[in-house]
Amino acid sequence: MSGGSGGKDGGSGGGPERLRGRGGLRPVAAAMTKVTGPILGKRGLGEAQILTEWPSIMGAELADQTAPEKLSFPPGERRHGTLRLRVAPGAAIAIQHREPQIIERINSFFGYPAVARLAIIQAPLKKRGPAVPPAPRPLRPDERARLDGRLAAVGDPDLRAALDRLGRAVLGNGARKR
């Protein structure tokens, strides 16, 4: 246990390196590969980032028509692999014609020739829509009265309406009375 303010390198910078060593906030994406890597590696997706970053690698148009399934490499290699790519029905020919562009985008993302060819599988894609949160439950009469009492002092009607929506969402999504 050290009592100093410096990081591992003895510096006292306030950058992200300092936060990582002290349990500070980090973007979820920064830890995503560590968490998903072992799981996805079993599916042949050693390059787990290809799944998590697919829309940014391909762009919206291609990402909507394709989904990476498995990245396999020649024995003992981690380069020049084959990417098994699921393609929406009816788009396989167009994707096949764009294979050089797709491979170039993937390899540019990784910074080395990770993929040499695509194995196109024409099959329906799983829907990737935004997650819709469940609707909050209706408030009980005692919760409604308590919320109304807290909002009674708010003079601005727009602010009161916004706070009312927030209060209903918080109370209706399982906030418990302590």
C-alpha positions in Angstrom: 0.0 0.0 0.0 1.6 3.2 -1.1 0.6 6.5 0.2 2.2 8.5 -2.7 0.2 10.3 -5.3 2.1 9.1 -8.3 1.2 6.3 -10.6 3.3 3.2 -11.4 5.8 5.3 -13.2 6.1 7.8 -10.3 4.4 10.5 -12.3 1.6 12.6 -10.9 -0.2 13.2 -14.1 -4.0 13.5 -14.0 -4.6 11.6 -17.2 -6.5 8.4 -17.8 -3.5 6.2 -16.8 -3.9 7.6 -13.2 -7.6 6.8 -13.1 -7.1 3.2 -14.3 -4.7 2.4 -11.5 -7.1 3.9 -8.9 -10.4 2.3 -9.9 -11.7 5.5 -11.5 -14.2 5.6 -14.3 -13.4 4.1 -17.6 -15.4 3.7 -20.8 -17.2 0.4 -21.0 -15.7 -0.2 -24.4 -12.2 -0.2 -22.9 -13.0 -3.3 -20.9 -15.2 -5.0 -23.5 -12.4 -6.8 -25.3 -11.0 -8.2 -22.0 -14.4 -9.5 -20.9 -15.6 -10.8 -24.2 -12.2 -12.0 -25.6 -12.1 -15.4 -23.9 -15.7 -16.1 -24.7 -15.6 -15.0 -28.3 -12.3 -16.7 -28.9 -14.0 -20.1 -28.4 -16.3 -19.2 -31.4 -13.2 -18.5 -33.5 -13.5 -14.7 -33.0 -10.1 -14.2 -31.5 -10.3 -10.6 -32.8 -13.3 -9.8 -30.6 -13.2 -6.2 -31.7 -14.5 -7.2 -35.1 -17.9 -7.9 -33.4 -18.0 -5.0 -31.0 -16.8 -2.5 -33.7 -18.5 -3.9 -36.8 -20.7 -0.9 -37.5 -17.7 1.5 -37.2 -15.5 -0.8 -39.4 -18.1 -1.3 -42.2 -20.2 1.8 -42.0 -24.0 1.8 -41.5 -25.0 0.5 -45.0 -22.7 -2.6 -45.0 -23.2 -3.3 -41.3 -27.0 -3.4 -41.8 -26.5 -6.1 -44.4 -23.8 -8.2 -42.8 -22.6 -9.7 -39.5 -19.3 -11.4 -38.8 -19.6 -15.0 -37.5 -16.2 -16.6 -37.3 -12.6 -15.5 -38.0 -10.3 -18.5 -38.6 -6.6 -18.5 -39.4 -4.3 -21.0 -41.0 -2.7 -23.3 -38.4 -0.1 -21.4 -36.3 -1.0 -18.1 -37.9 -2.8 -14.9 -36.8 -2.8 -13.3 -40.2 -4.5 -13.9 -43.6 -7.6 -15.5 -42.1 -11.0 -16.3 -43.5 -13.9 -14.3 -42.1 -17.2 -16.2 -42.2 -19.7 -13.4 -42.9 -23.4 -13.7 -42.6 -25.2 -11.7 -45.3 -28.8 -10.7 -45.5 -30.8 -12.7 -48.2 -30.7 -10.9 -51.5 -27.5 -9.0 -50.7 -24.9 -11.7 -51.2 -24.0 -10.9 -54.8 -23.5 -7.2 -54.0 -21.4 -8.1 -50.9 -19.4 -10.5 -53.0 -18.6 -7.7 -55.4 -17.5 -5.5 -52.5 -15.3 -8.2 -50.9 -12.0 -6.3 -51.7 -13.4 -3.2 -50.1 -14.7 -5.1 -47.0 -11.3 -6.9 -46.5 -9.5 -3.6 -46.9 -11.7 -1.9 -44.2 -11.2 -4.8 -41.8 -7.4 -4.9 -42.3 -7.2 -1.1 -42.1 -9.0 -1.3 -38.7 -6.6 -3.9 -37.3 -3.5 -2.4 -38.9 -2.3 -5.7 -40.3 -3.7 -8.3 -42.9 -6.0 -10.1 -40.5 -8.4 -11.2 -43.2 -7.5 -12.5 -46.7 -10.8 -13.8 -47.8 -14.5 -13.9 -47.0 -16.7 -17.0 -46.7 -20.2 -15.5 -47.4 -23.1 -17.3 -45.7 -26.5 -16.1 -47.0 -28.9 -16.2 -44.0 -31.2 -13.9 -42.1 -29.5 -11.4 -39.8 -30.5 -10.9 -36.2 -32.1 -7.6 -35.6 -29.8 -5.0 -34.1 -32.3 -2.3 -33.0 -31.9 0.0 -30.0 -32.9 -1.6 -26.8 -36.3 -0.4 -25.7 -36.6 0.0 -22.0 -39.7 -1.5 -20.4 -42.5 0.9 -19.6 -42.6 2.0 -16.0 -45.4 0.5 -13.9 -48.2 2.7 -12.8 -47.6 4.5 -9.5 -49.4 3.4 -6.4 -51.7 6.1 -4.9 -49.2 6.8 -2.0 -46.3 7.1 -4.4 -48.3 9.5 -6.7 -49.3 11.6 -3.6 -45.7 11.8 -2.4 -44.4 12.8 -5.9 -47.2 15.5 -6.2 -46.2 16.8 -2.8 -42.6 17.2 -3.7 -43.4 18.9 -7.0 -46.0 21.3 -5.6 -43.3 24.0 -4.9 -42.0 24.0 -8.4 -43.4 27.1 -10.1 -42.3 26.5 -13.7 -44.9 24.3 -15.4 -42.5 22.9 -18.0 -39.9 22.0 -15.3 -42.7 20.5 -13.1 -43.9 18.3 -16.0 -40.3 17.2 -16.7 -39.7 16.4 -13.0 -43.0 14.5 -12.9 -42.0 12.3 -15.9 -38.7 11.7 -14.2 -40.3 10.9 -10.9 -42.8 8.5 -12.5 -40.0 6.7 -14.4 -37.8 6.4 -11.3 -40.5 5.2 -9.0 -42.2 3.0 -11.6 -39.0 1.2 -12.6 -38.5 -0.4 -9.2 -37.1 2.2 -6.9 -37.9 0.8 -3.4 -39.0 2.7 -0.3 -36.2 2.6 2.2 
